[in-house]
Amino acid sequence: MAAPVSRQEANLAVLERLPGARLPPVLYRDILRVLPLTDRGRRYLSSRHLDTAVAAEYGFRSIDGPDGWRALAEHLVRRYRPEELTAAGFPKPETGDSPLVLPFGGRLPALVIPFWRAGEIVGLRMRNVLPNDPRYKHNRYRTLAAAKPPWPYNADAFGSSTLHVCEGELNAETLRQLGESAIGVYGAGIWLDPWTAALADAEEIVDWHDATDERRAGDHGAEALRQRMVAAYGEEWARRRWRRMVTAADPNALHEAGRLVGILRRRPWCGAAVPNILI
């Protein structure tokens, strides 16, 4: 019996039947071309102790609110067919005034975060940048509708001898800016089989799943990743390579506190005899 087809696969299949249709990466590159990294976006990145010039070069962009979302929607509707928009995660809503289904309802200021793989942009995610708003404590990200990136953030880090696995793009970006090879998964419980296969050449896998989440999602995500490695490569392979950093804060927060650089210099995962490293 054939596996069920996801909405994402169904949307892409429609494009394959349209002569000359443009795949989502074309649209995503266009978004990066027309959007700036605004002052508000730069201030947000700076508040997280990230280098805004490095982030902008990588492809970070931002939208400051309703006017910016409206302008982007109008640009996309002018340039792309409805099927192309739907496949890229911008379908037309069934009701309402907006011409497209937009992240955060097209209202909130957001970072636009690119996902690259082998020089191709394979997806976009948006992060709400409203500071300290309790309404969005557990609802800060949006992935484009039915268009989840097929690879984690900074997927070109796969193949490195030491690979850091983080929850979230900004944690991975923090480590990347500090010279480390790091990927960012978009959710503690998300891990796809092709990503396990891409771990084959890693000698050290440093797991930064959140150890402070009251829902214990990070604990479950870390164990799920370890089990995926065991299933693919065996218990001994995983025992020699996988180390979980059990910390009171995530990598970006450690960087804000001035602690991360020292941890990276010590490289406590090297030669460790235990899988869980308390920091």
Backbone hydrogen bonds, N-H to C=O, Kabsch-Sander energy under -0.5 kcal/mol:
donor,donor_aa,acceptor,acceptor_aa,energy
10,A,6,S,-2.5
11,N,7,R,-2.6
12,L,8,Q,-2.0
13,A,9,E,-2.2
14,V,10,A,-1.5
15,L,11,N,-1.3
16,E,12,L,-1.6
17,R,13,A,-0.7
17,R,14,V,-1.1
18,L,15,L,-1.8
21,A,18,L,-1.9
26,V,23,L,-1.6
27,L,23,L,-1.0
28,Y,24,P,-2.7
29,R,25,P,-2.3
30,D,26,V,-1.7
31,I,27,L,-2.1
32,L,28,Y,-2.0
33,R,29,R,-1.7
34,V,30,D,-2.2
35,L,31,I,-2.1
38,T,36,P,-0.8
42,R,38,T,-2.7
43,R,39,D,-2.6
44,Y,40,R,-2.1
45,L,41,G,-2.4
46,S,42,R,-2.7
47,S,43,R,-2.2
48,R,44,Y,-0.9
48,R,45,L,-0.8
49,H,46,S,-2.0
50,L,45,L,-2.2
52,T,50,L,-0.6
55,A,51,D,-2.2
56,A,52,T,-2.6
57,E,53,A,-2.2
58,Y,54,V,-1.7
59,G,55,A,-1.2
60,F,55,A,-2.5
61,R,112,V,-2.2
62,S,36,P,-2.5
63,I,110,A,-2.6
69,W,65,G,-2.2
70,R,66,P,-2.7
71,A,67,D,-2.3
72,L,68,G,-2.1
73,A,69,W,-2.6
74,E,70,R,-2.4
75,H,71,A,-2.1
76,L,72,L,-2.5
77,V,73,A,-2.5
78,R,74,E,-1.8
79,R,75,H,-1.5
80,Y,76,L,-2.1
85,L,81,R,-2.2
86,T,82,P,-2.5
87,A,83,E,-2.2
88,A,84,E,-1.4
89,G,86,T,-1.4
90,F,85,L,-3.3
101,V,91,P,-3.2
102,L,100,L,-0.7
105,G,102,L,-1.6
106,G,103,P,-2.2
107,R,104,F,-1.5
108,L,104,F,-0.6
110,A,63,I,-2.6
111,L,127,R,-2.6
112,V,61,R,-3.5
113,I,111,L,-0.6
113,I,125,R,-3.4
115,F,123,G,-2.4
116,W,114,P,-0.5
117,R,120,E,-2.5
120,E,117,R,-1.7
122,V,115,F,-2.7
122,V,120,E,-0.7
123,G,115,F,-1.0
125,R,113,I,-2.1
126,M,142,R,-2.7
127,R,111,L,-1.8
128,N,140,R,-3.2
129,V,109,P,-2.0
133,D,130,L,-0.8
136,Y,133,D,-2.1
137,K,134,P,-1.2
139,N,136,Y,-1.2
142,R,126,M,-2.5
144,L,124,L,-0.9
145,A,89,G,-1.1
147,A,144,L,-2.0
153,Y,184,G,-2.7
155,A,116,W,-1.0
155,A,152,P,-0.9
157,A,154,N,-2.1
158,F,155,A,-1.9
160,S,157,A,-1.7
163,L,161,S,-0.5
163,L,204,E,-2.9
164,H,181,S,-2.9
165,V,206,V,-3.0
166,C,164,H,-0.6
166,C,183,I,-2.5
168,G,166,C,-0.6
168,G,185,V,-2.9
172,A,168,G,-1.5
173,E,169,E,-2.8
174,T,170,L,-2.1
175,L,171,N,-1.9
176,R,172,A,-2.6
177,Q,173,E,-2.7
178,L,174,T,-0.9
179,G,176,R,-1.8
180,E,175,L,-2.6
182,A,180,E,-0.8
183,I,164,H,-2.7
184,G,153,Y,-1.5
185,V,166,C,-2.9
187,G,185,V,-1.4
190,I,187,G,-1.7
191,W,189,G,-0.6
195,W,192,L,-1.1
196,T,192,L,-1.1
196,T,193,D,-0.5
197,A,193,D,-1.9
198,A,194,P,-1.5
199,L,196,T,-1.5
200,A,197,A,-1.3
202,A,199,L,-2.1
203,E,161,S,-2.5
204,E,161,S,-2.5
205,I,241,R,-2.3
206,V,163,L,-2.6
206,V,204,E,-0.6
207,D,205,I,-0.7
207,D,243,R,-3.3
208,W,165,V,-3.3
208,W,206,V,-0.6
216,R,213,D,-2.1
220,H,216,R,-2.0
221,G,217,A,-2.7
222,A,218,G,-2.6
223,E,219,D,-2.2
224,A,220,H,-2.4
225,L,221,G,-2.2
226,R,222,A,-2.3
227,Q,223,E,-2.5
228,R,224,A,-2.0
229,M,225,L,-2.0
230,V,226,R,-2.4
231,A,227,Q,-2.6
232,A,228,R,-1.9
233,Y,229,M,-3.1
234,G,229,M,-0.7
234,G,230,V,-1.8
238,A,234,G,-2.0
239,R,235,E,-2.7
240,R,236,E,-1.9
241,R,237,W,-1.1
242,W,238,A,-2.7
243,R,205,I,-2.5
244,R,275,P,-3.6
245,M,207,D,-3.2
246,V,244,R,-0.8
246,V,277,I,-2.8
247,T,245,M,-0.9
254,L,250,D,-2.6
255,H,251,P,-2.1
256,E,252,N,-2.5
257,A,253,A,-1.8
258,G,255,H,-1.5
259,R,254,L,-2.8
260,L,254,L,-1.0
263,I,259,R,-1.7
264,L,260,L,-2.7
265,R,261,V,-2.1
266,R,262,G,-1.8
267,R,263,I,-1.9
270,C,267,R,-2.0
272,A,269,W,-1.2
277,I,244,R,-3.3
277,I,275,P,-0.6
278,L,276,N,-0.6
279,I,246,V,-2.4
